[in-house]
Amino acid sequence: MPKLLYASASPYSAKVRMAAAYASIAIDAVPTKTDDQPTVLVGANPLGKIPTLLLDDGAVVYDSRAITQYLNRLSKNALFPRNPEKRTEAEVLEALADGICDCALSIVYERRLRPEQFVFQPWIDKQWEKVTRSLDHLNANPPKLPKKITVGQIALRATLGYLSLRFQGKWEKGRGRLTRWAARFDEKFPELKGCIPS
């Protein structure tokens, strides 16, 4: 069984775990602390980043978008539509969700890793502006939640879970359509809820 090196707080890990569960692909999820740079991780992925998927034949797949594409091929297109236009929509939504996470994570790392006197607030403000602009766009145009979803919707739910974990009370105000969208996602796909960042 493939092993997924992951962290429970990581939105990218959450997306991959949710995608595997949705596509009914069994994986052995192994909690991994990137700060420790364990040999199993850096030996497989020189970037030392999660998620990293270790396949039974010794091959390795990273980062999260490469993994979702791999899972899609393995599941015979359970995660992306075959229609080229709809597939592009799903890929763009995944990219937007991941981009929000990139900005949010850079804020977290700026505050966590720098001594307080060196935290650069203009950088944080710029990243947060990207997050809020993207969230406003999504709130105005929430993606549909059909019976068959794509990695795009999965990535967005993982992203909103991460924002609730790290920025609770800071992203929700004025975005009722997006918060209701997340609640509806959880109602429709309760089996994925356990993978949301925590």
C-alpha positions, 0 to 999 in steps of 0.5 A: 500500500502506498505511504503518504507522509503528511502533517495533520495541519497541512492543507496540501496533505489534507487535500491529498488525503481527501482526494484519496478517500474520495477516489477510494484509493487506500493509502497508509497515512504516516504523520511526519514532522518536517522540522525533524527532516526525517530520513524517510522524508528527505531520502525520498523528497530532497525538498523535505516537504509534505505531502510525499507519496511513497509508492510500492515499487519505490517510486516517489510522487510530490508535491500535492498537485502531482499527487492528485494527478497521480491519484486521478490516473490511478482511479481512472478519472475519479478526481478530474472531469474528462471534458477538457473545459471542465477539467481546466476549471477544476485545475484552476480552482485547485491552483487558486486554493493552493495559492491561498494556502501559499500566502497564508502559510507564508504569514504563519512562517513569517510570524513563527520563524522570525524574532518578533522585532524582524517580522515584516508587517508589509509582507504579511499585509501583502499576503493577506491582501491576496488571501482576502481578494481570492476569498472575496472572489470565491464568496461571490462565485462559490463553486457548485457542489454536485454529487460528483466533485473534483479536486478543485472543490476538495482543495478549496475545502482543505484551504478553508479548513486551514484558514479556520485552524490558523486564522479563525475569526479573521477570514469568515466575516462578510463571506457567508456564502463561502462559510455555508459552502464549507458546511454544505460540503461537510454535510454532503461528504461526511467521510472526508471531514476527518481529513480537514486540517486540525 
